Amino acid sequence: MASAQAVAAPGVLARVRRNAWLYRRCLGAHLRSTLEYEADFWIMSVSAVIAQGVGIVFLWAIFGSIPEINGWTFWDVAMIYALVVLSEGLSVLFAQGAWSMAFTVNLGGFDALLLRPFSPVLQVLSSEIGMNGLGNVALGGALLGVSVAHVDVAWTPATIALFVVLVVSAALVKVGLNTATNAAAFWIKTPWSMFAFSMHTFGELARFPITIYGIGVRLALSVVLPYAFMSYFPAQAVLSTGTAHWLGFLTPLVAVWCLVLGALVFRRGMLRYESAGN
């Protein structure tokens, strides 16, 4: 039994390395094709910065009238906002293909993916690269850098390492939820990701402290679709605010759960896939 496990372990590691290599190559190919159109690249990047910048101006206008919201100051909320922007930017940059799932499944493109020796879900996620995510990453990173300089946190090497882990985990939460909600395309026969987009819009509520919402919304953002682990709970963990700030340390586990959930929903959808007929 021990020898069988020892043989299986290198096999699993080899598959992981191969999938990572193929994923990187797919993204690289799409990046090169996207950069062929320089004007589109700059338009997408700048438009993303403008769109997110409007939200920051709105946030600044709110705090121009009130000093704090439920105990959260402007810079505290700015950190939450920045985490959402940064997480969305990373997910769009490295897993934008999730948003093409409805089109791929319902217009026949998924048939070709099933013939290739590469995980279908990874093929879908790496099928596009969202250059607008670069603008989100730039703006989110800049806002995060400014906000952390204004919050009352002792930035030790351990705190910085924790913060990096939480940011990466928050992005993976978004990737997992995008995969799960877009996999509804296997059940909803439309080339447009309306269900996933509605869930994404609901997740926009996580740009603010969830304590300002009712208990139903808080449970939905924390348990049903844990968008709050992209922003609110990681910020709580770093700022050590609230009696339940320890929940933020669970963000990596929530990220793993969201990725597993996305993979399970995707696989379940594949079991009922019957081709598009062309």
N, C-alpha and C positions, 0 to 999 in steps of 0.2 A: 504494500500500500504506500509506504514512504517513498519507494523508488518510482512508483507511478506518478506521485505528486511532484517529485523532483523533475521528472521528464516533462510533465504538463506545464510547470511554471515557465521554463524557457519558451515553450510554444505560445503561451499567452503573451509574454513580453514581446516576442517576435511579431505577433499580430498587432499589438498596440503600436510598436515602432513603425510597422508597415502602414497602418491606418493614419498615423500622424504624418508620415512622409507623404502619403497620397493626398491627405487633406491640405498640407502646405503647398504641394505642387498644383492642386486645383485652384487654390486661392491665388497663387502666383500667376497662373495663366489668366485668370479673370482680372487681376490687377493690371497686368500688361495690356490686356485688351481695353480696359477702361481708360488707362492713361494715354491711349492712342487719340482720345478726344479731349484735348487739354481744356477747351472751353467748358465742356460738360463737367469736368472735374472741379474747376474753380466755381462754377455756378452751384453745384451741389454742396460743396464745402462752405461757401459763403452763405448760402441760403440756410443751411443748418445753424450756423452761428447766429444769423439774424433771428431765426425762429425761436431759438432758445434764449437769445438776448432779450426778446420781448417779455418772456416770462420773468427774467431777472428784474427788468424795469418794473413790472407789475408787482413783484415781491417788494422792491424798494419803495414803491408808492404806498403799499399797505403799511409798512413799518414807519413810513413818514408820518402817519397819523396815530399809530399806537406803538408803545415802546416794546411790547412783547405779546406773544400769543401763547396762552396757557403755560407761561413760564419759559417759553423759548424766545430768545433774542433774535435779531436779524441775522447775525452771523451763524448762530446755531442752525436756523432754518436754511440759510445759504449753503451750509455744509450738506444738509439733507438734499437740497435741490441739486447741488453739484454731483452728489453720488448718483442720483437718478440719471442725470445727463451723461455722466461718464460711463455708467453701466450700459445705458442704451447705446452710446457711441461704440463701445467695445463689442457689444452683441451684433450691432449692425455691420461693423467693420469685418468681423470674423465669422458671422453666421447669418448674413442677410438672406441666404437662400431659403430660410424657413418661410419667408413671406411670398415666395413663388410656388409654394406647395400646392395650393388650390389649382393654379394654372397648370402645373406639371401633371397632377393627378387626373384632372378632368378633361384635359385636351390631348392625352395620349403620350406625353413625354415620359411618364413614369415607367412605361414598358421598357424603354431603352435602359433605364437605370437598373432594372432587374436582371439584365443580361451581363452586367459588368461585375468583375470579381472585386467589388468594393462595397462596403456597407451602404445600403440605400439611404438610410437616414443621414449618414455623413456626406453622401453624394449630394443630397438635397441641400444640406446646410452650407456646403462649400460651392454651390452652383452659382452664387453671386457674391460680389463684394460691394458693400454699400459705402461709397466714398463720402456720402454725407455724414457717415459716422466719424470721419476724420475731423470734421468741424465740431461735432459734439464732444469728441475726446479733447480737442484743443481748448474749447470753451469750458468744458467741465473740469479739466485739469487746472486751468488757470483760476477758475472760481474756487476750486477746492484748495489750491495753494494759498489764495488770499484769505479764505475763511478760516483755515486751520491756524493761520497766524494771528487771528483775532479771538480765538476761543481759549478758554482757560484750561489748557491741557499741558502737562509736562511731557514734552516729546523726547522720550528716551529711545534708544535703539529697539527695545522690546515693543514700545508703543508704535513706532514706525513700522516694524515688521508685522505687527498685528493689523495695522491699518491697511497695509498692502494686501494682506491675505483677505481682509474683509472686502476690499474693492474688487479683487479678482473674483471672489465668491459671489458678490452682488451681480457681477456681469454674467456669471454662469447661471444664477437664478433666472435672469432674464432670458438667456438662451433656452433653458429648459422649459420655461413657461411659453415662450414663443413656439417651440416645437410642439408642445402638447396642444395648444389652442389652434395652431395652424393645421395639425393633423385631423381636425374636424372635417377637412376636405374629403376624407375617405367616406364620410357619412353625408355631408352636405354637397349636393351636386351643383356646384357653381364654380366658375373659374376665378371668383373674387373672394378674398379672405375677409369677408365681412364679420364673421363670428370672432376671428382672431383680432381684428381691428377694434371691435367693441370691447373685448377684454383688455386690449392694450390701452384704450381710452379710460376704462375703469381704473387701470393701474396708475394713471396719471395722478390719482388722489394721493399716491405715496410720495408726491413731491413736498407734502407738508406733514407736520407731526400728526399721526393718526389719532392722538388723544383729542383732537378737535372734532372728531366725528362721533356718531352714535355707536353703540355696542355692536350692532349688526354689521356696519361698514368695517369696524375694527377687526371683527372676527373674519370677515371675508378677505381683508388685506393681509391678515396674519396667518390664517389657516387654510382657507379654501384656495385662494390664489395668493400666495405669500409675497406680494409685491413689496410689502413693508420691509422685507429682508434685503431689498435693494438699497434702502435709504435710512428709514427711521431707526430700525434696530441696530445696524452698524454704527450709526451716529451716536445712539445711546451708549453703546459699549465703549466708544472712544471718549465720550464726554462724561461717562459715569453718572448720568442723570437718570432719575426715576428708580423706583424700587425693583423694577424688572429689567434693569439695564443688562443683566447677565444673559438675557435672551439674544443679544447681539452676537455673543460668542458662538451661538449655534448656527450662524450664517453659513459656514462651510458645509455643515451637515444638511441644512436646508437646500443648499446648492446641489449637493449630491442627490437629494430626494427629487428635486425638480428635474434634473437631468434624467434620472431613472424613470420618472413619471412621463417625461416627453418620449423617451425610448419605448416605454410600454404602450402608450397610446398609439404611437406610430406603428409599432409591430401589430397591435390589435387591428388597426385600420388596414394594414397590409393583408391580413387574413381574409378580409371581405372584399379586397380589391378584385375587380373583374375586367380590367382593361377598359379603355375608352372606345374600342371597336374600330379603330382606324390604323 
